[in-house]
Amino acid sequence: MTHPESPLRRIVPMVLAAVSVAQFLLLAGCRRDQPRPLLVHAAASLSVALPAVAEAWRAQGGPEVSFRFDASSRLARQLEAGAPGDVFISADEAWMDHLAGRSLIAPETRRQLARGRLVVVVPAGANADVTALTDLRALPRVALAGESVPAGRYARAALARAGVDKGVVARAVNGDDVRTVLAWVARGEVDAGIVYATDARSEPRVRVAVVIPESEHPPIVYPGAVLAAATSPGPARAFLDYCLGAGAAPLRAAGFEPPVAP
């Protein structure tokens, strides 16, 4: 004998289905409300300072920031090849110009964020008698960043100005970026290297032997811009503004100098 189906048995599955749909819509709405994380492509020499800027930015309610640190040249080439991102911060104007010439940045968002200095470093425990760029001629192993990256170009310009570029550059050990050069000096694998002053400050295993005058090389500047294909252009621009405002404190603490007033 069969019994008529209870109305309750028909209603319960319908209620459960409705609840599931409501939960899905609620979660989807929450995801839409959550800010999309910013992806910032930045020069390797900023790998210590920028995370501190991002931490302060997050504490002020800004969206999450993730970074890709590498040589400016490599980052620019990757962006040119279609790599996604919201912001590009270079260690020189040349690679920013490279992207601007290909309409890959929003030109109205471009601004100078910081300036840097160039130094010669030696292993902290070394007895090397290095007080000027000319002293590098007597060292068998000198490391420079590659010629295609900003630190490498700045270093070669300074060596040329000192009249020792041919003797030093010809036998130099070339690193992919300035952080590689710093690591080699710190481990004692080379006798000296030319790096940014900010990098030297972050590594206790090296000591600064020579501070290279700014007049001896092109100005070391860090321009930033929102990428033309940015998925979050508004927050990206706000992050750059923050780097010039409250977020400048971590940059100064790391040794970066303020940009030249326009």
C-alpha positions in Angstrom: 0.0 0.0 0.0 1.4 3.3 -1.0 1.1 6.5 1.0 0.6 9.9 -0.5 3.9 11.9 -0.6 4.1 14.4 2.2 4.1 18.1 1.1 7.1 18.6 3.5 9.2 16.1 1.6 8.7 18.2 -1.6 9.3 21.5 0.1 12.6 20.6 2.0 14.7 20.0 -1.2 13.4 23.3 -2.7 14.3 25.2 0.4 17.8 23.7 0.5 18.3 24.5 -3.2 17.2 28.1 -2.6 19.6 28.4 0.3 22.5 27.1 -1.8 21.7 29.6 -4.5 21.6 32.4 -2.0 24.9 31.4 -0.5 26.5 31.3 -3.9 25.2 34.7 -4.8 26.4 36.1 -1.5 29.9 34.7 -1.9 30.1 35.9 -5.5 29.0 39.4 -4.4 31.7 39.4 -1.6 34.3 38.5 -4.2 33.2 41.3 -6.4 33.4 43.7 -3.4 36.9 42.7 -2.4 39.6 44.8 -4.1 41.7 42.9 -6.7 45.3 42.6 -5.6 47.7 44.9 -7.4 50.6 43.4 -9.3 53.6 45.7 -9.3 56.7 45.0 -11.5 59.6 46.8 -9.8 63.4 47.0 -10.2 65.3 44.5 -8.1 67.0 47.3 -6.1 63.5 48.1 -4.6 63.0 44.6 -3.2 63.7 45.7 0.4 61.9 49.0 0.5 58.7 48.4 -1.5 57.3 45.6 0.6 57.5 48.0 3.6 55.6 50.6 1.6 53.0 48.0 0.7 52.6 46.9 4.4 51.9 50.5 5.4 49.6 50.9 2.5 47.6 47.8 3.6 47.4 49.2 7.1 45.8 52.3 5.7 43.1 50.2 4.0 44.7 49.8 0.5 44.3 46.6 -1.4 46.8 43.8 -1.3 50.0 44.3 -3.4 52.1 41.5 -4.9 55.5 42.2 -6.5 57.7 40.9 -9.2 61.3 42.1 -8.6 63.8 41.7 -11.4 66.1 43.7 -13.6 64.2 46.7 -15.1 65.2 45.5 -18.6 63.8 42.0 -18.1 60.6 43.3 -16.5 60.1 45.7 -19.4 60.6 42.9 -22.0 58.2 40.7 -20.2 55.5 43.4 -20.1 56.2 44.0 -23.8 55.5 40.3 -24.4 52.1 40.6 -22.7 52.8 39.8 -19.0 49.9 41.1 -16.8 50.4 43.8 -14.3 49.2 47.1 -12.9 52.3 49.2 -12.2 55.9 49.3 -13.5 58.7 51.0 -11.5 62.0 51.1 -13.2 65.5 52.0 -12.0 66.0 54.4 -14.9 64.0 56.5 -17.4 65.2 54.5 -20.4 63.2 51.4 -19.8 60.1 53.5 -18.9 60.6 55.3 -22.2 60.8 51.9 -23.9 57.3 51.0 -22.7 56.0 54.5 -23.3 57.1 54.3 -26.9 55.0 51.2 -27.3 51.9 52.7 -25.6 52.2 50.2 -22.7 51.9 52.8 -19.9 49.3 55.4 -19.1 51.5 58.5 -19.7 49.6 60.8 -17.5 50.4 58.6 -14.5 54.1 58.6 -14.9 56.1 60.2 -12.1 59.5 60.1 -10.5 59.3 58.3 -7.1 62.8 58.4 -5.8 66.5 58.9 -6.5 69.5 56.7 -5.7 73.3 56.8 -5.3 76.1 54.5 -6.6 78.9 53.0 -4.5 81.8 50.6 -4.7 81.5 47.8 -2.1 84.0 45.2 -0.9 83.6 42.3 1.4 83.3 43.5 5.0 86.4 41.7 6.1 88.6 42.5 3.1 91.8 44.4 3.3 91.4 45.8 -0.2 92.8 49.3 -0.5 90.1 50.9 -2.5 89.4 54.6 -2.1 88.7 55.7 -5.7 87.4 54.1 -8.9 90.9 54.1 -10.3 91.9 51.6 -7.6 89.7 49.0 -9.2 92.3 48.5 -11.9 94.5 46.6 -9.4 91.7 44.2 -8.4 91.5 40.9 -10.3 87.7 40.3 -9.8 85.3 43.3 -10.1 81.6 42.7 -10.5 79.2 44.9 -12.5 75.5 44.5 -13.3 75.0 43.7 -17.0 75.2 46.5 -19.6 71.5 46.2 -20.4 70.3 46.9 -16.8 70.3 50.4 -15.3 72.9 49.7 -12.6 75.3 48.4 -15.2 74.9 51.5 -17.4 75.4 53.8 -14.5 78.5 51.9 -13.4 80.1 51.9 -16.8 79.4 55.6 -17.2 81.2 56.3 -13.9 84.1 54.2 -14.9 84.4 55.9 -18.2 84.3 59.3 -16.5 87.2 58.1 -14.3 89.1 56.9 -17.4 89.3 53.3 -16.2 86.4 51.7 -18.1 88.5 49.8 -20.6 90.7 48.2 -18.1 88.0 47.3 -15.6 85.0 46.5 -17.9 86.9 44.2 -20.1 87.6 41.7 -17.3 84.6 42.4 -15.1 82.2 39.7 -14.0 78.7 40.6 -15.1 75.7 39.9 -13.0 72.1 39.7 -14.1 71.1 42.5 -11.8 72.5 44.6 -9.0 71.3 42.2 -6.3 73.4 39.5 -7.9 76.5 41.7 -7.8 75.8 42.5 -4.1 75.5 38.8 -3.3 78.8 38.0 -5.0 80.6 40.6 -3.0 79.0 39.6 0.3 80.1 36.0 -0.2 83.6 37.1 -1.1 83.4 35.6 -4.6 84.7 38.9 -6.1 87.0 41.6 -4.8 84.6 44.5 -5.3 81.4 45.5 -7.0 79.5 48.6 -8.0 76.0 48.7 -6.6 73.3 51.1 -5.3 73.9 52.7 -1.9 70.5 51.3 -0.8 71.6 47.8 -1.6 74.8 48.2 0.4 72.9 49.4 3.4 70.8 46.2 3.4 73.8 43.8 3.4 76.0 43.7 6.6 78.6 41.5 4.9 79.9 44.3 2.7 81.3 47.7 3.4 81.2 50.8 1.2 84.7 51.7 0.0 83.8 54.6 -2.4 80.7 56.8 -2.7 80.6 57.8 -6.4 79.8 61.4 -6.9 76.4 62.0 -8.6 78.2 64.1 -11.2 80.1 61.1 -12.4 77.1 59.3 -13.9 73.6 60.0 -15.2 71.0 60.8 -12.5 69.7 57.6 -10.8 66.0 57.9 -10.8 63.1 55.6 -10.2 60.1 56.4 -12.4 56.8 54.7 -11.9 53.6 54.5 -14.0 50.3 52.6 -14.3 50.4 50.1 -17.1 48.0 50.7 -20.0 46.5 47.2 -19.5 46.1 47.5 -15.7 43.1 45.6 -14.4 42.9 48.0 -11.4 44.0 51.4 -12.8 42.4 53.4 -10.0 44.0 51.6 -7.1 47.3 51.4 -9.1 47.4 55.2 -9.4 46.5 55.6 -5.8 49.5 53.3 -4.8 51.9 55.5 -6.8 50.5 58.6 -5.1 51.0 56.8 -1.8 54.6 56.2 -2.6 55.1 59.9 -3.0 53.1 60.8 0.2 52.9 58.8 3.4 54.5 55.8 1.8 57.7 57.7 1.1 58.9 57.1 4.7 60.0 53.5 4.1 61.8 54.6 1.0 63.7 57.2 2.9 64.5 54.8 5.7 66.0 52.4 3.1 68.2 55.2 1.8 66.4 56.4 -1.3 66.4 60.1 -1.8 63.3 62.2 -2.6 62.6 62.9 -6.3 63.6 66.3 -7.8 60.7 68.7 -7.7 59.2 69.2 -11.2 
